[in-house]
Amino acid sequence: MSHGSMNAASVVNRLLHNKIHKPKTLQFNAKELTNSILENLNSGHLRKAVSILFNSPVPFSFSLYTRLFQLCKARQAIVEARKVESHLVSFCSNPPLFLLNRAIETYGRCGCLRDARELFDEMPQRDGGSWNAMIVAYTQCGCPEKALVMFFHMNMLGVSANEVTFASALGSCAALLAIVMSRQIHGMIVKCGFSGNVILESSLVDVYGKCRVMSDARRMFDEIQNPSAISWNVIVRRYLEMGREREAVYMFFEMIRANAKPLHFTVSNSLVACSRIAAMFEGLQIHGLVIKSNIEGDEVVLCSLIYMYVKCGELESACRIFDLPSSKNMINWTCMVSGYSLNGRTQKARELFNEMPERSVISWNAMLAGYTRSFQWEQALDFVFLIQKESKDIDYVTLGLILNVCAGLSDVELGKQVHCFIYRHGFYSNLFIGNALLDMYGKCGNLKSARVWFCEMSHWRDSVSWNALLTSYSRHGLSEEAMMMFWEMQGETMPSKFTFGTLLSTCANIFALEPGRQIHGFMIRHDYEIDVVIRGALVDMYSKCRCLDYAFKVFEEATSRDMILWNSMILGCCHNRRGEGVLELFGLMEKEGVKPDHITFQGILLACISEGRVELGTQYFNSMSTRYCVIPRLEHYECMIELYGRLGNSSWI
């Protein structure tokens, strides 16, 4: 058997059959050999040191074996670890348990679970450390199920677990999102008297957070008498991952008030939380803390600061940080390109992109996304050709953006070429790509291809897929087909509020009151959120279907009204020839402090036409620019011409 193929399965066999190396030479000086091994270890020559030990027919001190196992574990040197274990069992008839446990730990750290388990199974005796080493090995190697099976087996045999065992078991529960087992282990920790152990309490906070039970995570955190920096980092991180950014920021500042020194990752997580909710004031405070704590040089913190300022629209502040000498890495560079792109400053973004010394697929996507968001389709298409020429890194996001470009240009032939590329390179089963293809075909007016592709997606499509096709039908005036699809949709997936927005618009286009009322009732029965956008769609639908009383009822039930909702109600009154209602609504709108826009004034002028109020219409028209700072558009002049012309005031025209 070669040295490289040795494994722990031979341990007990060698012990039982007393397979001991035969000495090549009768006289060996163990002390000289030990000194030689130590010299090589001190010089960093682990392989040579182990080779000397393996070829020496004499036993060595247990402390030397311990050191060798530690070094093999640190360097993940599996061949050397096997040699050390082989020599140990060959020259020691009854190796101490702690050394065999170190061997299991080393095998586990090297990812050789088979060696670790075979050694564990063949051990004549085991202690708590043996079980702990094996459980840790399973946890580290990504086998949480086996780790938990071993943990509960250990518990059944009455072997006492220590804090490391419990921490490993909780880590496995977190990996499996096993909330029931987590609670059981929590009970064992309390029963075994480990309450107050900050490491285990932090692990419990972590596992409850990962299992999305933040109430228990927070309760457990509040029970920690002296939270460590790691404890604070865990609670901030879990709130952030749960999308509860305000709580994450709050806990960070609680940490500062408690005079705890935050880890760099905690600072970074809190900045990410600020960026997601545009909490500029809190972000500035954290930036001040970063300067005060002298951690501006940390790469992760700098990246998070740039990201926070970019997301809050403070590009100049982000640029000042980016200009620091330690900030010029690819991640920050990409973040700046993305920031300028998303704020419509594509020229500046492109200048930065061209200066990048190296680029990733994310960098290319950020620049392309900037062009598509700004509807700069020609520039986007040129950039697509540049990607094709200079970059081989294309992912599903790139393809989705390219399909957006095809849709923006209404270039269905180019879209079909992209579709072929998707098939050839195995992206066709990606849901994001599938929905982008649906959207592209729909916007290009190729509804037949959209429907065919929709049917091909039958095994993995979702509510977004249905919405894309419904929107395409509605956009091209096929309102009846859109309504039929809605009833089909319910047999496969629950509609989203975006679905209802499209359908209500469809009902308004074909004046379909009854289907519109059914959709409204469906939303109420199934507890859908009727936000300001849906409420506006309902007002528009009821108004166009000549059911103005329902429209007013929906409007009045709104807890908050934006400009779109006010305009929907005003235009609804115009559509139903209720000019006086328009003027009353405008008066109420002014009382609530809502500033009118050009659509509002179009509705007011139409109301003046229907009511024959020439002088009032003239007053409102003149006040547009003087009082409300709204520049009259072509439609406003057309309204005034109609107002004067209808009432025989040609001299006014």
C-alpha positions in Angstrom: 0.0 0.0 0.0 1.4 3.4 -1.0 1.7 6.1 1.7 -0.8 8.3 -0.2 -3.5 5.6 -0.1 -3.4 5.0 3.6 -6.6 5.8 5.5 -8.0 5.5 9.0 -9.7 2.1 8.2 -6.4 0.4 9.0 -6.0 1.8 12.5 -7.6 -1.0 14.5 -6.3 -3.8 12.2 -2.8 -2.5 12.8 -3.5 -2.3 16.5 -5.0 -5.8 16.7 -2.3 -7.5 14.6 0.5 -5.5 16.1 1.8 -4.4 12.7 4.9 -2.6 13.9 7.7 -1.2 11.6 10.8 -3.4 11.8 13.7 -1.2 12.6 16.3 -0.8 9.8 18.9 0.1 12.3 19.2 -1.1 15.8 20.6 2.1 17.3 18.5 5.3 16.8 18.7 8.5 18.9 15.1 9.6 19.5 16.2 12.9 20.8 18.2 13.7 17.6 15.3 12.7 15.4 13.0 14.9 17.5 15.3 17.9 17.1 15.5 17.3 13.4 11.7 17.1 13.1 11.3 20.3 15.1 14.0 22.1 13.0 12.1 21.3 9.8 8.8 22.4 11.4 10.3 25.7 12.5 11.5 26.2 8.9 8.1 25.5 7.5 9.0 22.2 6.0 6.1 20.1 7.2 6.4 17.4 4.5 10.0 16.7 5.3 9.4 16.7 9.1 6.6 14.1 8.6 8.8 12.1 6.3 11.5 11.9 9.0 8.8 10.8 11.6 7.2 8.2 9.3 10.6 6.5 8.6 11.7 6.5 12.2 11.2 3.1 14.0 10.9 4.8 17.4 8.0 6.4 19.3 7.9 10.1 19.9 6.4 12.3 22.6 2.6 12.9 22.5 3.2 16.7 22.3 5.1 16.2 19.0 2.2 14.2 17.5 -0.2 16.9 18.8 1.8 19.7 17.1 2.0 17.7 13.8 -1.8 17.1 13.8 -2.4 20.8 14.4 -0.1 21.8 11.5 -1.7 19.2 9.2 -5.1 20.5 10.1 -4.1 24.2 9.5 -2.6 23.4 6.1 -5.1 20.7 5.2 -2.3 18.3 4.5 -4.2 15.0 4.3 -1.3 12.8 3.2 0.9 14.0 6.0 -2.0 13.6 8.5 -2.4 9.9 7.5 1.3 9.3 7.9 1.3 10.9 11.4 -1.7 8.8 12.5 -0.1 5.6 11.0 3.1 6.2 12.9 1.2 6.9 16.1 -0.8 3.7 16.1 2.1 1.6 15.0 4.4 2.6 17.9 1.8 3.1 20.6 -0.2 0.0 21.5 -2.8 2.2 23.3 -2.9 5.7 21.8 -4.4 8.3 24.1 -7.9 9.3 23.1 -7.1 13.0 22.8 -4.6 12.3 20.0 -7.0 10.1 18.1 -9.6 12.9 18.5 -7.0 15.3 17.0 -6.7 13.0 14.1 -10.5 13.0 13.5 -10.5 16.8 13.7 -7.7 16.9 11.2 -9.4 14.6 8.8 -12.6 16.6 9.1 -10.8 19.8 8.4 -9.2 18.3 5.3 -12.6 17.2 4.1 -11.9 13.5 4.4 -15.1 12.4 6.2 -14.6 8.8 5.3 -11.2 8.7 7.1 -12.6 10.5 10.1 -15.7 8.2 10.4 -13.7 5.0 9.9 -11.2 6.1 12.7 -14.2 7.0 14.9 -15.9 3.6 14.3 -12.7 1.6 14.9 -11.7 3.3 18.1 -11.7 0.9 21.1 -12.9 3.7 23.4 -14.5 7.1 22.8 -15.1 10.1 25.0 -17.1 13.3 24.5 -14.2 14.8 22.6 -14.5 12.0 20.0 -18.2 12.6 19.4 -17.6 16.3 19.3 -14.7 16.0 16.8 -17.0 13.9 14.5 -20.0 16.2 14.8 -17.8 19.2 14.0 -16.3 17.4 11.0 -19.7 16.7 9.6 -20.8 20.3 10.1 -17.6 21.8 8.5 -18.0 19.5 5.5 -21.6 20.5 4.8 -23.3 17.3 6.1 -25.7 18.9 8.6 -28.1 15.9 8.6 -25.4 13.5 9.6 -24.1 15.9 12.2 -27.5 16.1 13.8 -28.0 12.3 13.7 -24.7 11.8 15.5 -25.6 14.5 18.0 -28.9 12.9 19.0 -27.2 9.4 19.0 -24.6 10.8 21.4 -27.3 12.2 23.6 -29.2 8.9 23.7 -26.0 7.1 24.8 -25.7 9.6 27.7 -22.5 11.2 26.5 -22.3 14.8 27.8 -22.0 17.5 25.1 -19.9 20.6 25.6 -20.4 24.1 24.2 -18.6 23.3 21.0 -20.8 20.3 20.4 -23.9 22.4 21.0 -22.6 25.2 18.7 -22.0 22.7 15.9 -25.4 21.2 16.3 -27.0 24.6 16.2 -25.0 25.4 13.1 -26.4 22.3 11.4 -29.9 23.3 12.4 -29.4 26.7 10.8 -28.2 25.0 7.6 -31.3 22.9 7.5 -33.7 25.6 8.8 -34.7 23.0 11.3 -36.6 25.1 13.8 -38.1 22.2 15.8 -34.7 20.6 16.4 -33.3 24.1 17.3 -35.9 24.4 20.0 -35.0 20.9 21.3 -31.3 21.7 21.5 -32.1 25.1 23.1 -33.9 23.1 25.9 -30.9 20.8 26.2 -28.6 23.8 26.6 -30.7 25.2 29.4 -30.9 21.7 31.0 -27.2 21.2 30.9 -26.5 24.5 32.6 -25.0 26.4 29.6 -27.4 29.3 30.0 -25.3 32.5 30.1 -22.8 31.1 27.6 -22.5 34.0 25.2 -21.3 31.8 22.3 -24.3 29.5 22.5 -26.7 32.3 23.1 -25.4 34.0 20.0 -25.7 30.7 18.1 -29.3 30.5 19.1 -29.9 34.1 17.9 -28.3 33.1 14.6 -30.4 29.9 14.1 -33.7 31.5 15.0 -32.9 34.4 12.6 -32.0 32.0 9.8 -35.2 30.1 10.4 -37.0 33.4 10.0 -38.4 33.5 13.6 -37.1 37.0 14.4 -39.3 37.4 17.4 -37.5 34.4 19.1 -34.1 35.7 17.8 -34.7 39.1 19.4 -36.0 37.6 22.6 -32.9 35.4 22.8 -30.6 38.4 22.1 -32.3 40.4 24.8 -31.5 37.6 27.3 -27.8 37.9 26.7 -26.4 39.8 29.6 -23.2 41.0 27.9 -23.5 40.7 24.2 -20.2 40.3 22.3 -19.4 42.1 19.1 -20.3 38.8 17.3 -23.7 38.8 19.1 -24.5 42.3 17.8 -23.3 41.4 14.3 -25.6 38.4 14.2 -28.8 40.3 15.2 -28.0 43.1 12.7 -27.3 40.7 9.9 -30.4 38.6 10.5 -32.7 41.7 10.5 -31.0 42.8 7.3 -31.5 39.4 5.6 -35.2 39.4 6.6 -35.7 42.7 4.9 -36.2 44.5 8.2 -33.7 47.2 7.5 -35.0 49.8 10.0 -34.6 47.3 12.9 -31.1 46.5 11.6 -30.1 50.2 11.7 -31.8 50.6 15.1 -29.9 47.6 16.6 -26.6 49.0 15.2 -27.2 52.3 17.1 -28.2 50.4 20.2 -24.8 48.7 20.0 -23.1 52.1 19.8 -25.1 53.3 22.8 -24.0 50.2 24.7 -20.4 51.2 24.1 -19.7 48.0 22.1 -17.1 48.2 19.4 -18.7 47.0 16.1 -17.0 44.6 13.8 -16.2 45.8 10.3 -18.9 43.5 8.9 -21.5 45.0 11.3 -20.7 48.5 10.1 -21.0 47.2 6.5 -24.3 45.5 7.1 -25.7 48.6 8.8 -24.7 50.7 5.8 -26.3 48.3 3.4 -29.5 48.6 5.5 -29.4 52.4 5.2 -28.9 52.1 1.4 -32.0 49.9 1.0 -34.3 52.4 2.8 -32.5 55.5 1.7 -31.7 56.4 5.3 -29.2 59.2 4.4 -29.1 60.8 7.9 -28.3 57.5 9.6 -25.8 56.7 6.9 -24.0 60.0 7.5 -23.8 59.2 11.2 -22.3 55.8 10.5 -19.8 57.4 8.1 -18.8 59.7 10.9 -18.3 56.7 13.2 -16.1 55.0 10.5 -13.9 58.1 10.4 -13.7 58.3 14.2 -12.9 54.6 14.5 -10.2 54.9 11.8 -11.6 52.0 9.7 -11.9 54.0 6.4 -9.1 51.8 5.0 -11.2 48.6 5.3 -12.2 47.5 1.8 -15.6 46.1 2.9 -16.6 49.2 4.7 -15.5 51.5 1.9 -17.5 49.5 -0.6 -20.6 49.7 1.6 -20.2 53.5 2.0 -20.0 54.0 -1.7 -23.0 51.7 -2.2 -25.0 53.7 0.4 -24.3 57.1 -1.1 -25.0 55.8 -4.6 -28.4 54.3 -3.5 -29.3 57.6 -1.7 -28.5 59.5 -4.9 -25.4 61.3 -3.4 -23.1 60.6 -6.3 -20.6 63.4 -5.4 -20.1 61.9 -1.9 -19.7 58.5 -3.3 -17.2 59.8 -5.8 -15.1 61.4 -3.0 -14.8 58.1 -1.3 -14.1 56.3 -4.6 -11.2 58.7 -5.2 -9.4 57.5 -2.1 -6.3 55.5 -3.0 -7.6 52.3 -1.4 -11.0 52.4 -3.1 -10.0 51.7 -6.7 -11.0 48.1 -6.9 -13.3 46.4 -9.4 -16.3 46.2 -7.0 -16.3 49.9 -6.2 -15.7 50.8 -9.8 -18.7 48.8 -10.9 -20.8 50.3 -8.1 -19.9 53.8 -9.4 -20.8 52.9 -13.0 -24.1 51.5 -11.7 -24.8 54.6 -9.7 -24.3 57.0 -12.6 -26.3 54.7 -14.9 -29.3 54.4 -12.6 -29.4 58.2 -12.1 -29.5 58.7 -15.9 -26.0 60.0 -16.2 -25.0 57.4 -18.8 -22.2 59.5 -20.4 -20.3 59.8 -17.1 -21.0 56.1 -16.4 -19.5 55.2 -19.7 -16.4 57.4 -19.1 -15.8 55.5 -15.8 -16.5 52.2 -17.5 -14.0 52.9 -20.2 -11.3 53.7 -17.6 -11.8 50.4 -15.7 -8.5 48.4 -15.7 -10.5 45.1 -15.5 -14.2 44.3 -15.8 -16.5 41.5 -14.6 -19.8 40.4 -16.1 -21.5 42.6 -13.4 -19.6 45.7 -14.8 -20.9 45.0 -18.3 -24.4 44.5 -17.0 -24.4 47.7 -14.9 -23.5 49.8 -18.0 -26.0 48.0 -20.2 -28.7 48.4 -17.6 -28.0 52.2 -17.5 -28.7 52.5 -21.3 -31.9 50.4 -21.0 -33.3 52.4 -18.0 -32.7 55.6 -19.9 -34.4 54.2 -23.0 -31.2 54.9 -25.0 -31.8 51.9 -27.3 -29.3 52.7 -30.1 -26.5 53.2 -27.6 -27.6 50.0 -25.8 -27.5 48.0 -29.1 -24.0 49.3 -29.9 -22.9 48.3 -26.4 -24.4 44.8 -26.9 -22.1 44.5 -30.0 -19.2 45.6 -27.8 -20.0 42.9 -25.3 -20.1 40.3 -28.1 -16.7 41.5 -29.3 -14.8 42.0 -26.0 -16.4 39.8 -23.3 -17.0 36.1 -23.1 -18.7 36.5 -19.7 -22.5 36.5 -20.4 -25.0 35.5 -17.7 -28.8 35.4 -17.5 -28.9 39.1 -16.5 -27.0 40.1 -19.6 -29.4 38.1 -21.8 -32.4 39.6 -20.1 -31.1 43.1 -20.7 -30.4 42.3 -24.4 -34.0 41.1 -24.7 -35.1 44.4 -23.2 -33.1 46.2 -25.9 -34.8 44.1 -28.6 -38.2 45.0 -27.1 -37.3 48.7 -26.9 -36.3 48.7 -30.6 -39.3 46.5 -31.5 -36.7 44.3 -33.3 -38.3 40.9 -33.2 -35.7 39.4 -35.6 -32.8 40.3 -33.3 -34.9 38.9 -30.5 -35.3 35.6 -32.3 -31.5 35.4 -32.7 -31.1 36.0 -29.0 -33.7 33.3 -28.4 -31.6 30.8 -30.5 -28.5 31.8 -28.5 -30.4 31.0 -25.3 -31.3 27.6 -26.6 -27.8 26.8 -27.7 -26.2 27.8 -24.4 -28.7 26.1 -22.1 -30.4 29.3 -20.7 -33.9 28.4 -21.9 -35.0 26.9 -18.6 -34.1 30.0 -16.6 -37.3 31.6 -15.4 -35.9 35.2 -15.6 -34.9 34.6 -19.2 -38.2 33.0 -20.0 -40.2 35.9 -18.8 -37.9 38.4 -20.6 -38.6 36.4 -23.8 -42.3 36.7 -23.2 -42.0 40.4 -22.6 -39.9 40.9 -25.8 -42.3 39.0 -28.1 -45.3 40.8 -26.6 -43.8 44.3 -27.0 -42.7 43.5 -30.5 -46.3 42.6 -31.3 -45.5 38.9 -32.1 -48.3 37.5 -29.9 -48.2 34.2 -31.7 -44.6 33.5 -30.7 -45.3 34.8 -27.2 -48.2 32.3 -26.8 -46.1 29.4 -28.2 -43.2 30.3 -25.8 -45.7 30.7 -22.9 -46.9 27.1 -23.6 -43.3 25.8 -23.7 -42.8 27.4 -20.2 -45.6 25.3 -18.8 -43.4 23.5 -16.3 -41.7 26.5 -14.7 -43.7 29.6 -15.5 -45.0 31.8 -12.6 -47.3 34.7 -12.0 -44.9 37.1 -13.7 -45.2 34.9 -16.9 -48.9 35.2 -16.9 -48.7 39.0 -16.2 -46.4 39.4 -19.2 -48.8 37.7 -21.6 -51.8 39.4 -20.1 -50.2 42.8 -20.5 -49.2 42.0 -24.1 -52.8 41.1 -25.0 -54.2 44.2 -23.2 -51.6 46.5 -24.9 -52.6 45.3 -28.4 -56.3 45.7 -27.8 -57.1 42.0 -27.3 -59.0 42.7 -24.1 -61.4 39.7 -24.3 -58.5 37.3 -24.7 -56.8 38.9 -21.7 -59.9 38.3 -19.6 -60.1 34.7 -20.8 -56.4 34.2 -19.7 -57.2 35.6 -16.3 -59.7 32.8 -15.6 -57.2 30.2 -16.9 -54.5 31.7 -14.7 -56.4 30.9 -11.5 -56.1 27.2 -12.1 -52.3 27.4 -12.0 -51.2 30.3 -9.8 -52.5 33.1 -7.6 -52.6 36.5 -9.4 -50.5 39.4 -8.1 -51.6 43.0 -7.7 -49.8 43.7 -11.0 -52.2 41.3 -12.7 -55.2 43.1 -11.4 -53.8 46.5 -12.5 -53.5 45.1 -16.1 -57.0 43.5 -15.9 -58.7 46.6 -14.6 -57.2 48.6 -17.4 -58.5 46.0 -19.8 -62.0 46.2 -18.4 -61.8 50.0 -18.7 -60.8 49.7 -22.4 -63.8 47.5 -23.3 -66.2 49.1 -20.8 -66.7 45.7 -19.1 -68.3 46.7 -15.8 -69.3 43.2 -14.6 -65.9 41.6 -15.1 -64.4 44.6 -13.4 -66.7 44.3 -10.4 -65.8 40.6 -10.2 -62.1 41.4 -10.1 -62.7 44.0 -7.4 -64.7 41.5 -5.4 -62.0 38.8 -5.9 -59.4 41.2 -4.5 -61.5 42.0 -1.4 -62.4 38.3 -0.7 -58.7 37.2 -0.9 -57.4 40.1 1.2 -55.3 41.7 -1.5 -53.7 45.0 -0.7 -55.6 47.8 -2.6 -52.8 50.3 -2.8 -53.0 53.7 -4.5 -52.1 52.3 -7.9 -54.9 49.6 -7.8 -57.3 52.2 -6.4 -56.5 54.5 -9.4 -57.2 51.6 -11.8 -60.5 50.9 -10.0 -61.5 54.6 -10.2 -60.6 54.6 -13.9 -62.5 51.4 -14.6 -65.7 52.4 -12.8 -65.6 55.9 -14.4 -65.3 54.6 -17.9 -68.0 52.0 -17.3 -70.4 54.9 -16.3 -70.5 53.9 -12.7 -69.3 57.1 -11.1 -70.8 56.5 -7.7 -68.6 53.3 -7.3 -65.6 55.4 -8.5 -66.3 58.0 -5.8 -66.7 55.3 -3.1 -63.3 53.8 -4.0 -61.7 57.2 -4.1 -63.2 58.2 -0.7 -62.0 55.0 1.0 -58.3 55.8 0.2 -56.3 56.6 3.3 -53.8 58.5 1.1 -54.2 60.0 -2.3 -51.4 60.7 -4.8 -51.6 62.9 -7.9 -52.5 59.9 -10.2 -55.5 59.0 -8.0 -56.8 62.6 -8.0 -56.3 62.9 -11.8 -58.1 59.6 -12.3 -61.1 60.9 -10.4 -61.1 64.2 -12.1 -60.9 62.6 -15.6 -63.6 60.2 -14.5 -66.0 63.1 -13.8 -65.1 64.6 -17.1 -65.9 61.3 -18.9 -69.3 61.2 -17.2 -70.0 64.9 -17.9 -69.9 65.9 -14.3 -68.1 69.2 -14.7 -69.2 70.6 -11.3 -67.7 67.5 -9.6 -64.4 68.3 -11.2 -64.4 71.8 -9.9 -65.4 70.6 -6.4 -62.6 68.0 -6.5 -60.0 70.6 -7.5 -61.1 72.8 -4.6 -60.7 69.8 -2.2 -57.4 68.9 -3.8 -56.0 72.4 -3.1 -57.2 72.2 0.6 -55.2 69.0 1.0 -52.1 70.7 -0.3 -51.8 68.5 -3.4 -50.1 70.4 -6.3 -51.9 70.0 -9.7 -50.1 69.0 -12.9 -50.8 69.3 -16.6 -53.3 66.4 -16.5 -55.2 68.0 -13.7 -55.6 71.2 -15.7 -56.7 69.3 -18.8 -59.5 67.8 -16.7 -60.5 71.2 -15.4 -60.6 72.8 -18.9 -62.7 69.9 -20.2 -65.1 70.4 -17.2 -65.3 74.1 -18.1 -66.2 73.1 -21.7 -69.0 70.8 -20.6 -70.3 73.4 -18.2 -69.9 76.3 -20.6 -67.8 78.3 -18.2 -65.7 80.4 -20.5 -64.5 83.0 -18.0 -63.7 80.4 -15.4 -61.8 78.3 -18.0 -59.8 81.4 -19.0 -58.9 82.1 -15.4 -57.7 78.6 -14.8 -55.7 78.6 -18.1 -54.0 81.9 -17.2 -53.3 80.7 -13.6 -51.5 77.6 -14.9 -48.1 79.3 -15.4 -48.6 82.3 -13.1 -49.8 80.6 -10.0 -49.1 76.8 -10.4 -45.9 76.9 -12.5 -47.4 74.5 -15.0 -46.5 75.3 -18.6 -49.5 75.0 -21.0 -49.2 72.2 -23.5 -50.8 71.6 -26.9 -53.8 69.8 -25.3 -54.5 72.8 -23.1 -54.5 75.2 -26.1 -56.8 72.7 -27.9 -59.2 72.8 -25.0 -59.3 76.6 -25.0 -59.9 76.7 -28.7 -62.8 74.3 -28.3 -64.2 76.2 -25.3 -64.2 79.5 -27.2 -65.4 77.9 -30.5 -68.3 76.0 -29.0 -69.7 79.0 -27.3 -69.4 81.3 -30.3 -66.6 83.4 -29.0 -64.5 83.3 -32.1 -63.1 86.8 -31.3 -61.4 85.2 -28.3 -59.7 82.7 -30.5 
